[in-house]
Amino acid sequence: MKKIGVFKQEIIELLDLDIQPGTEIYVGQQNIDHMKSRHPVEFENYFYRIDEIIDFPDYMSRNDKDHSIDFVKLYKVNENYIQVSVRVSSTGIYYARTLFALMTYKANKYIAQGTLIPVSRKT
């Protein structure tokens, strides 16, 4: 199990989450194995950036269907939206469950619908 980030106050407020600021987010071997097998290209190209996606997302969403919190980053070099979905386990630990490419047309649709919320940066 490796710590890959924490929930920041900004994200908690943006999504109206009932989580304490600083709550840690991890990735476990089972999650890594899932990402490698189900999304091998994204794993190869972006897994080493998972901390960056969690720390500096461009968009966020809250999926009430599967109770996930989605961190989405746009990598302009390839025009790829990369999504990391985080869920809480039965023991109360937050894990990155998956990492995959979100197709541009879907991302644009979710942004237009307000499902993907832009994360503003204070400079």
Residue pairs with C-beta under 8 A, 6 or more apart in sequence:
1 26
1 27
1 28
1 29
2 26
2 27
2 28
3 24
3 25
3 26
4 25
4 26
4 27
4 50
4 51
4 54
4 96
5 24
5 25
5 51
5 54
5 55
6 21
6 22
6 23
6 24
6 25
7 17
7 19
7 20
7 21
7 22
7 23
7 25
7 94
8 21
9 21
10 119
11 17
11 57
11 60
11 69
11 119
12 19
12 21
14 60
14 117
14 119
15 60
15 61
15 62
15 69
15 117
16 62
17 62
17 69
19 94
23 94
24 93
24 94
25 54
25 86
25 94
25 95
25 96
26 93
26 94
26 95
26 96
27 50
27 95
27 96
28 95
31 95
31 96
31 97
31 98
32 47
34 97
34 98
35 42
35 43
35 47
35 98
35 99
35 100
36 43
38 98
38 100
39 98
39 99
39 100
39 101
41 101
42 82
42 99
42 100
42 101
43 99
46 53
46 75
46 80
46 82
46 99
47 99
49 73
49 82
50 84
50 96
50 99
52 73
53 71
53 72
53 73
53 82
53 84
53 99
54 71
54 84
54 86
54 96
56 73
56 121
57 71
57 72
57 73
57 119
58 72
58 73
58 74
58 118
58 119
59 72
59 73
59 74
59 81
59 107
59 110
59 111
59 116
59 117
59 118
59 119
60 69
60 70
60 71
60 72
60 116
60 117
60 119
61 69
61 70
61 72
61 110
61 115
61 116
61 117
62 68
62 69
62 70
63 69
63 70
63 85
66 85
66 87
67 87
67 88
68 85
68 86
68 87
68 97
69 85
69 86
69 87
69 94
70 83
70 84
70 85
70 86
70 116
71 83
71 84
71 85
71 86
72 81
72 82
72 83
72 84
72 102
72 107
72 116
73 81
73 82
74 80
74 81
74 82
74 107
75 81
75 82
79 104
80 101
81 101
81 102
81 103
81 104
81 107
82 99
82 100
82 101
82 102
83 98
83 99
83 100
83 101
83 102
84 96
84 98
84 99
85 96
85 97
85 98
85 99
86 94
86 95
86 96
86 97
87 94
87 95
87 97
88 94
88 95
89 95
102 110
107 116
110 116
111 118
